[in-house]
Amino acid sequence: MNNTSPLNGKDALTSDNTEVFEHLPGEALAEKFWTRFTQLGLSQGLFRAVTLVTTILVMLVMVWVLRRFYINADGSMVTQLQIPDPAQAITAPELLMPPLNASAQATGGVQRDTAVDTILPVRNRSDLSTYTVEPGDTLFSVATRFGLLPETVLWSNRYNISDDPHMIYPGQTLVIMPVDGTVHVWSAGEGLNGVAEFYQVTPEAIINWPGNNLHLATLGDLANPNIEPGTMLVIPGGKGEFSDWRIPRITREDPAAAVNVGPGACPESYDGVLGTLNFTWPVSSHNLSGYDYAPSANHFGIDISGNIGDPVSAVDNGVVVYAGWNDWDYGNMVVVDHGQGWQSLYAHMSTVDVVCGQEVYSGDLVGTIGETGMAFGPHLHFELRNDEYGRVNPWDFLQ
């Protein structure tokens, strides 16, 4: 019977372990050694020691690599880190900054356009083109579409819209200029010098425009040049002249001056209330329907948006000097003389609710919005006229 205790067994193993190990093969010996090493609790300490040594070795290798292969900004290679001598330091150049926009700072930063539309530039062109008017188009919208002034569209189409910006309609074909100016249709017997003078340009401006295909070598005498009658010439920068289709001045002293304007003319002079010269808006809307005050485009009033049947009121006290149909494209029209050299005009109305010689006061009903005459879509065409200054901009006077 074996009376050896576990402790005694362990001691026995320890006491003669050398002898045991000496009789074991190499792999078995290593395994036996590691088992004994673990039993003694030394494995964790060994692992931490190995980890620490490995980390230190990796850091040393990285430092050596950086010191050996670090590359300067100029592309040169250094073999050791160098600390510059403060005495030899060179002052760094001052960094140039864009000027500070004080106004942007005051308003909390630069205001950015949030529009997401991309506007493609119009390619340069030298030839005339055409455009078919679509519903809702106006002289101004067509001009904007092609990057032209409204008067350019008007002047270059005077052969079919008679200098009247209201005379465009859906389906109509308009001539579109490649540049601001006008168009001239050549007639037999004309001289290039005279045509240029009429449009306030030089002959060279017409000759040198590529789309005109004119050459000094073949033109001959500029007083009678070799240009085929009917040729359409681009007059870059040219200024046309308007036919005066506008409504004549109509006053309480002589309303019959409008006898040729239409059947709404009043036959005799009138007396009555005078205005205060404080002009109120004739309709509730203060928005344009497409045409603004633009003398350069032969439009001397504003077209105010509204619906058919909306009331139209007198802008100031006065006497009615025209009431009824107008033959000059204004449709149903009313003119009120306010005295002291002022008149107001209301056109394209659906109904006329006043009569010749009637006294009206500011805010009184004179008619309703319509689209009579040369009008596309309901609106009120409104004008203000002064005997001294002519047709003035209503935006400057309406309150």
LOBA-360544 format. One line per field, with one value per residue (C-alpha): residue in three letters; chain; x, y, z. Coordinates in Angstrom, 1 decimal, always signed. Layout:
BEGIN
code = c(ALA, ...) $
unit = c(A, ...) $
px = c(X, ...) $
py = c(Y, ...) $
pz = c(Z, ...) $
***
This chain:
BEGIN
code = c(MET, ASN, ASN, THR, SER, PRO, LEU, ASN, GLY, LYS, ASP, ALA, LEU, THR, SER, ASP, ASN, THR, GLU, VAL, PHE, GLU, HIS, LEU, PRO, GLY, GLU, ALA, LEU, ALA, GLU, LYS, PHE, TRP, THR, ARG, PHE, THR, GLN, LEU, GLY, LEU, SER, GLN, GLY, LEU, PHE, ARG, ALA, VAL, THR, LEU, VAL, THR, THR, ILE, LEU, VAL, MET, LEU, VAL, MET, VAL, TRP, VAL, LEU, ARG, ARG, PHE, TYR, ILE, ASN, ALA, ASP, GLY, SER, MET, VAL, THR, GLN, LEU, GLN, ILE, PRO, ASP, PRO, ALA, GLN, ALA, ILE, THR, ALA, PRO, GLU, LEU, LEU, MET, PRO, PRO, LEU, ASN, ALA, SER, ALA, GLN, ALA, THR, GLY, GLY, VAL, GLN, ARG, ASP, THR, ALA, VAL, ASP, THR, ILE, LEU, PRO, VAL, ARG, ASN, ARG, SER, ASP, LEU, SER, THR, TYR, THR, VAL, GLU, PRO, GLY, ASP, THR, LEU, PHE, SER, VAL, ALA, THR, ARG, PHE, GLY, LEU, LEU, PRO, GLU, THR, VAL, LEU, TRP, SER, ASN, ARG, TYR, ASN, ILE, SER, ASP, ASP, PRO, HIS, MET, ILE, TYR, PRO, GLY, GLN, THR, LEU, VAL, ILE, MET, PRO, VAL, ASP, GLY, THR, VAL, HIS, VAL, TRP, SER, ALA, GLY, GLU, GLY, LEU, ASN, GLY, VAL, ALA, GLU, PHE, TYR, GLN, VAL, THR, PRO, GLU, ALA, ILE, ILE, ASN, TRP, PRO, GLY, ASN, ASN, LEU, HIS, LEU, ALA, THR, LEU, GLY, ASP, LEU, ALA, ASN, PRO, ASN, ILE, GLU, PRO, GLY, THR, MET, LEU, VAL, ILE, PRO, GLY, GLY, LYS, GLY, GLU, PHE, SER, ASP, TRP, ARG, ILE, PRO, ARG, ILE, THR, ARG, GLU, ASP, PRO, ALA, ALA, ALA, VAL, ASN, VAL, GLY, PRO, GLY, ALA, CYS, PRO, GLU, SER, TYR, ASP, GLY, VAL, LEU, GLY, THR, LEU, ASN, PHE, THR, TRP, PRO, VAL, SER, SER, HIS, ASN, LEU, SER, GLY, TYR, ASP, TYR, ALA, PRO, SER, ALA, ASN, HIS, PHE, GLY, ILE, ASP, ILE, SER, GLY, ASN, ILE, GLY, ASP, PRO, VAL, SER, ALA, VAL, ASP, ASN, GLY, VAL, VAL, VAL, TYR, ALA, GLY, TRP, ASN, ASP, TRP, ASP, TYR, GLY, ASN, MET, VAL, VAL, VAL, ASP, HIS, GLY, GLN, GLY, TRP, GLN, SER, LEU, TYR, ALA, HIS, MET, SER, THR, VAL, ASP, VAL, VAL, CYS, GLY, GLN, GLU, VAL, TYR, SER, GLY, ASP, LEU, VAL, GLY, THR, ILE, GLY, GLU, THR, GLY, MET, ALA, PHE, GLY, PRO, HIS, LEU, HIS, PHE, GLU, LEU, ARG, ASN, ASP, GLU, TYR, GLY, ARG, VAL, ASN, PRO, TRP, ASP, PHE, LEU, GLN) $
unit = c(A, A, A, A, A, A, A, A, A, A, A, A, A, A, A, A, A, A, A, A, A, A, A, A, A, A, A, A, A, A, A, A, A, A, A, A, A, A, A, A, A, A, A, A, A, A, A, A, A, A, A, A, A, A, A, A, A, A, A, A, A, A, A, A, A, A, A, A, A, A, A, A, A, A, A, A, A, A, A, A, A, A, A, A, A, A, A, A, A, A, A, A, A, A, A, A, A, A, A, A, A, A, A, A, A, A, A, A, A, A, A, A, A, A, A, A, A, A, A, A, A, A, A, A, A, A, A, A, A, A, A, A, A, A, A, A, A, A, A, A, A, A, A, A, A, A, A, A, A, A, A, A, A, A, A, A, A, A, A, A, A, A, A, A, A, A, A, A, A, A, A, A, A, A, A, A, A, A, A, A, A, A, A, A, A, A, A, A, A, A, A, A, A, A, A, A, A, A, A, A, A, A, A, A, A, A, A, A, A, A, A, A, A, A, A, A, A, A, A, A, A, A, A, A, A, A, A, A, A, A, A, A, A, A, A, A, A, A, A, A, A, A, A, A, A, A, A, A, A, A, A, A, A, A, A, A, A, A, A, A, A, A, A, A, A, A, A, A, A, A, A, A, A, A, A, A, A, A, A, A, A, A, A, A, A, A, A, A, A, A, A, A, A, A, A, A, A, A, A, A, A, A, A, A, A, A, A, A, A, A, A, A, A, A, A, A, A, A, A, A, A, A, A, A, A, A, A, A, A, A, A, A, A, A, A, A, A, A, A, A, A, A, A, A, A, A, A, A, A, A, A, A, A, A, A, A, A, A, A, A, A, A, A, A, A, A, A, A, A, A, A, A, A, A, A, A, A, A, A, A, A, A, A, A, A, A, A, A, A, A, A, A, A, A, A, A, A, A, A) $
px = c(+0.0, +1.3, +1.2, +2.7, +0.5, -0.1, +2.3, +4.9, +4.4, +5.0, +8.1, +9.2, +8.6, +10.5, +13.4, +14.2, +12.8, +16.2, +16.5, +13.0, +13.7, +16.9, +15.1, +12.4, +12.5, +13.0, +9.4, +8.1, +10.6, +9.5, +5.9, +6.7, +8.7, +5.9, +3.4, +5.6, +6.2, +2.5, +1.8, +4.3, +2.2, +5.0, +3.3, +1.4, +4.5, +6.4, +3.7, +3.7, +7.5, +7.5, +4.7, +6.6, +9.9, +8.1, +6.4, +9.7, +11.4, +8.6, +8.8, +12.6, +12.2, +9.7, +11.9, +14.8, +12.7, +11.4, +14.9, +16.4, +13.7, +12.0, +11.6, +11.7, +9.1, +11.6, +12.0, +15.4, +16.0, +17.4, +19.2, +18.5, +16.2, +17.6, +16.4, +16.8, +18.9, +16.6, +19.3, +19.2, +15.4, +14.0, +10.8, +7.9, +6.4, +3.1, +0.1, -2.0, -5.7, -8.6, -10.0, -12.8, -16.2, -17.5, -21.0, -21.1, -19.9, -22.6, -25.3, -24.1, -22.2, -22.4, -25.8, -25.8, -28.2, -30.3, -31.5, -30.8, -31.4, -28.5, -28.6, -26.7, -25.0, -26.4, -23.8, -22.6, -24.5, -24.5, -27.6, -31.3, -33.5, -37.2, -39.4, -43.1, -45.0, -46.5, -49.5, -48.5, -45.6, -45.1, -42.7, -40.7, -40.6, -39.5, -36.7, -35.6, -35.6, -33.1, -31.1, -32.2, -33.7, -37.5, -37.0, -34.8, -37.7, -40.0, -37.8, -36.8, -40.5, -42.1, -43.0, -45.6, -46.4, -46.5, -44.4, -47.1, -45.8, -49.4, -49.6, -48.0, -50.2, -49.8, -48.7, -47.1, -43.6, -41.1, -37.7, -35.0, -31.9, -28.5, -27.6, -29.3, -30.2, -32.7, -33.4, -33.6, -35.1, -33.1, -35.0, -33.7, -32.2, -31.1, -27.6, -25.7, -24.6, -28.2, -29.4, -26.6, -27.4, -31.1, -30.3, -27.6, -24.7, -21.8, -21.7, -18.8, -21.0, -23.4, -20.7, -18.6, -21.4, -20.6, -24.2, -24.8, -22.2, -21.2, -17.7, -16.2, -14.6, -18.0, -20.3, -19.1, -20.4, -21.8, -24.3, -25.7, -24.3, -24.7, -27.3, -30.2, -33.6, -35.4, -32.2, -32.6, -29.7, -28.7, -28.1, -26.1, -26.6, -29.2, -32.1, -35.4, -38.2, -41.8, -45.0, -47.1, -50.0, -50.5, -53.7, -53.6, -53.9, -57.6, -58.6, -61.9, -61.4, -61.1, -62.2, -63.2, -59.5, -60.1, -62.8, -60.7, -59.7, -63.1, -66.8, -66.1, -64.9, -66.8, -68.2, -68.0, -66.0, -66.8, -66.3, -66.3, -64.4, -60.6, -58.3, -56.1, -53.1, -52.9, -53.2, -54.5, -54.2, -57.1, -57.4, -56.7, -53.8, -50.4, -48.8, -47.9, -49.4, -46.5, -45.9, -44.2, -43.7, -41.1, -40.9, -37.9, -40.3, -43.1, -45.1, -46.1, -48.3, -48.4, -50.5, -51.9, -53.0, -56.6, -59.6, -62.4, -65.1, -62.8, -63.7, -61.6, -61.7, -60.8, -57.4, -58.4, -61.2, -62.0, -64.3, -64.8, -63.5, -63.6, -66.0, -66.4, -64.8, -61.4, -60.3, -56.6, -56.4, -57.3, -60.8, -63.2, -61.5, -62.1, -60.1, -60.5, -59.2, -58.1, -57.4, -54.1, -52.7, -53.2, -55.2, -55.5, -56.4, -58.0, -58.0, -59.0, -62.0, -64.8, -67.4, -67.5, -69.6, -69.3, -70.4, -69.0, -68.9, -69.6, -67.8, -66.0, -64.2, -61.2, -62.3, -65.5, -66.2, -65.4, -65.5, -64.3, -61.2, -61.4, -59.4, -61.0, -59.0, -55.5, -55.1, -54.2, -55.5, -57.4, -55.6, -55.9, -53.7, -53.2, -51.5, -50.9, -50.2, -49.1, -49.3, -45.6, -43.9, -46.0, -46.7, -45.1, -44.2, -47.3, -45.1, -43.7, -47.1, -49.5, -50.0) $
py = c(+0.0, +3.4, +5.9, +8.8, +11.9, +14.2, +16.7, +14.0, +13.0, +16.5, +16.8, +13.5, +14.8, +18.0, +16.3, +14.0, +16.0, +16.3, +12.6, +12.3, +15.1, +13.5, +10.4, +12.2, +13.0, +16.7, +17.6, +15.7, +17.5, +20.9, +20.1, +18.7, +21.9, +24.2, +22.3, +22.6, +26.3, +27.0, +25.1, +27.4, +30.5, +32.0, +32.0, +35.4, +37.2, +35.8, +36.9, +40.5, +40.6, +39.4, +41.9, +44.8, +43.9, +43.5, +46.9, +48.6, +46.9, +48.1, +51.7, +51.7, +50.4, +53.1, +55.9, +54.6, +54.5, +58.0, +59.4, +57.5, +58.1, +61.4, +63.6, +67.4, +69.6, +70.4, +66.7, +66.3, +63.4, +63.8, +61.2, +62.8, +65.2, +68.7, +71.5, +74.9, +77.5, +80.3, +82.8, +81.7, +81.6, +83.6, +85.5, +83.8, +86.0, +87.6, +85.7, +87.7, +87.7, +88.8, +92.2, +91.9, +92.8, +95.0, +95.1, +91.3, +91.1, +93.5, +91.5, +88.2, +86.9, +86.9, +86.3, +83.4, +82.8, +79.7, +79.3, +75.9, +76.6, +76.6, +79.3, +78.3, +81.1, +82.0, +81.1, +84.0, +84.2, +86.7, +85.7, +86.6, +83.9, +83.6, +82.8, +81.7, +83.5, +81.2, +81.8, +84.1, +85.7, +89.5, +91.7, +91.8, +88.1, +87.4, +90.0, +88.4, +84.9, +86.0, +88.4, +91.5, +94.8, +95.1, +97.9, +95.6, +93.1, +96.0, +97.8, +94.6, +93.6, +97.0, +95.6, +93.3, +94.8, +98.5, +99.7, +98.6, +96.3, +94.9, +93.7, +90.3, +87.2, +83.4, +81.8, +85.0, +84.7, +87.3, +88.2, +87.8, +89.8, +88.3, +91.6, +94.7, +97.1, +96.9, +95.4, +97.2, +95.8, +97.2, +99.1, +100.0, +103.5, +103.7, +104.8, +103.1, +106.4, +107.6, +104.4, +104.4, +108.0, +107.3, +104.5, +106.6, +104.2, +104.3, +102.6, +100.5, +99.0, +97.7, +96.5, +94.8, +92.8, +89.2, +88.1, +90.9, +89.4, +92.8, +93.4, +96.8, +95.2, +94.3, +97.0, +99.7, +103.3, +103.5, +106.1, +103.4, +100.1, +96.6, +95.3, +93.3, +94.9, +93.0, +92.0, +92.1, +93.8, +93.7, +97.2, +96.5, +99.3, +100.9, +103.0, +103.0, +105.5, +104.8, +105.8, +107.9, +105.5, +106.8, +108.4, +112.2, +114.4, +114.6, +117.5, +118.9, +122.0, +120.1, +116.5, +116.5, +116.3, +112.5, +112.5, +110.3, +107.9, +106.2, +106.5, +107.0, +110.6, +113.3, +116.2, +119.3, +120.9, +120.4, +121.9, +120.2, +119.0, +119.2, +116.6, +116.6, +115.2, +112.3, +109.3, +106.0, +102.6, +102.0, +98.3, +96.2, +94.4, +96.1, +93.5, +93.7, +91.3, +91.5, +95.1, +97.8, +101.5, +101.4, +104.5, +102.9, +100.1, +102.6, +101.5, +104.5, +102.9, +99.8, +96.7, +95.7, +92.2, +91.3, +89.2, +90.0, +91.9, +93.3, +96.9, +99.8, +103.0, +106.6, +107.4, +111.0, +113.5, +114.7, +114.8, +112.1, +113.3, +109.9, +107.0, +104.1, +102.2, +103.1, +102.2, +102.3, +98.9, +100.1, +98.6, +100.0, +103.1, +105.9, +109.1, +111.3, +114.9, +115.9, +119.5, +121.3, +119.6, +115.9, +113.1, +109.4, +106.7, +103.2, +100.7, +97.2, +97.3, +94.8, +97.5, +101.3, +102.5, +106.3, +108.8, +111.9, +114.9, +112.9, +114.1, +111.3, +111.2, +109.2, +105.5, +105.9, +103.0, +103.8, +100.3, +96.7, +94.8, +93.0, +92.1, +94.2, +95.7, +94.4, +92.6, +89.0, +88.0, +90.2, +93.3, +97.0, +99.3, +102.4, +105.7, +109.0, +112.2, +115.6, +118.6, +119.6, +116.2, +114.0, +110.4, +109.8, +106.5, +105.6, +103.8, +107.2, +108.6, +105.9, +105.6) $
pz = c(+0.0, -1.1, +1.8, -0.1, +0.1, -2.9, -1.3, -0.8, -4.4, -5.6, -3.5, -4.9, -8.4, -7.6, -6.0, -8.8, -11.8, -13.3, -13.6, -15.1, -17.7, -18.7, -19.8, -21.9, -25.7, -26.8, -27.6, -24.6, -22.5, -23.7, -23.1, -19.6, -18.9, -20.0, -18.0, -14.9, -15.7, -15.9, -12.6, -10.9, -12.2, -14.3, -17.7, -17.3, -16.2, -19.2, -21.6, -20.2, -20.5, -24.1, -25.0, -23.5, -25.2, -28.6, -28.3, -27.5, -30.4, -32.8, -31.6, -32.0, -35.6, -36.4, -35.0, -37.0, -40.2, -39.7, -39.0, -41.9, -44.6, -43.6, -46.7, -46.7, -48.4, -51.1, -51.9, -50.2, -47.7, -44.2, -42.1, -38.7, -37.1, -36.8, -34.5, -36.1, -34.4, -33.2, -34.0, -37.6, -37.9, -40.8, -40.3, -42.2, -45.0, -44.1, -45.4, -47.9, -47.0, -49.2, -48.0, -45.5, -46.8, -43.9, -45.3, -45.5, -41.9, -40.7, -42.4, -41.0, -44.0, -47.7, -49.1, -51.5, -54.4, -53.7, -57.2, -58.6, -62.2, -64.6, -67.2, -70.3, -72.2, -75.6, -78.3, -80.4, -83.7, -86.5, -88.5, -88.1, -86.7, -86.0, -83.0, -82.9, -80.2, -77.5, -75.3, -72.4, -74.3, -74.2, -75.9, -72.7, -72.1, -75.6, -75.3, -72.0, -73.6, -76.2, -74.1, -76.0, -75.2, -75.7, -78.2, -80.3, -80.7, -81.4, -83.9, -85.8, -86.2, -87.0, -90.4, -88.8, -85.4, -86.3, -83.4, -81.0, -78.2, -77.8, -81.3, -80.7, -80.5, -80.2, -83.5, -84.8, -86.2, -84.9, -86.3, -83.6, -83.8, -83.0, -81.2, -79.9, -82.7, -85.6, -89.0, -92.3, -95.5, -98.4, -101.1, -104.5, -104.8, -101.1, -100.1, -97.3, -95.8, -95.6, -94.0, -91.5, -90.5, -90.1, -87.6, -85.9, -86.7, -89.1, -92.5, -91.3, -88.5, -91.2, -93.6, -91.0, -89.4, -90.5, -91.1, -93.6, -96.0, -97.4, -98.7, -99.7, -102.7, -104.2, -102.8, -105.2, -104.6, -101.0, -102.3, -104.6, -103.3, -104.9, -102.4, -103.7, -102.9, -100.2, -98.4, -94.6, -93.0, -89.3, -88.0, -84.8, -82.3, -84.5, -83.1, -84.8, -84.7, -83.5, -85.1, -82.7, -82.2, -78.7, -77.4, -77.8, -74.8, -73.8, -71.4, -70.0, -72.1, -75.4, -75.1, -78.8, -79.7, -79.4, -82.1, -84.3, -81.5, -81.4, -80.6, -76.9, -77.5, -75.7, -77.9, -75.7, -72.9, -69.2, -65.8, -62.5, -59.5, -59.3, -58.1, -55.0, -57.0, -54.5, -56.8, -55.4, -57.0, -59.5, -58.6, -55.6, -57.3, -57.4, -59.7, -63.4, -65.9, -68.3, -69.5, -67.5, -68.2, -70.9, -73.2, -75.1, -76.1, -76.9, -73.8, -71.7, -69.1, -66.8, -67.3, -63.9, -63.3, -62.3, -63.2, -65.5, -63.7, -60.9, -60.1, -61.6, -59.6, -60.3, -58.9, -58.0, -58.3, -61.8, -64.8, -67.4, -70.8, -72.7, -72.0, -74.4, -77.3, -78.5, -82.1, -81.3, -79.7, -76.2, -76.3, -73.7, -72.3, -69.8, -69.4, -66.4, -66.3, -62.8, -63.6, -63.0, -66.1, -65.1, -66.7, -66.1, -68.6, -68.0, -70.9, -72.0, -69.6, -69.8, -68.9, -68.8, -65.9, -66.4, -69.1, -70.6, -68.3, -65.2, -62.0, -60.2, -56.9, -55.8, -55.4, -57.5, -59.9, -63.6, -65.0, -64.7, -65.7, -69.1, -72.1, -74.9, -77.7, -78.3, -75.0, -74.3, -70.9, -68.5, -67.1, -66.8, -68.9, -66.9, -67.8, -66.0, -68.1, -67.2, -69.6, -68.9, -68.5, -70.8, -69.9, -66.6, -64.8, -62.7, -60.2, -59.1, -58.2, -57.2, -53.4) $
***
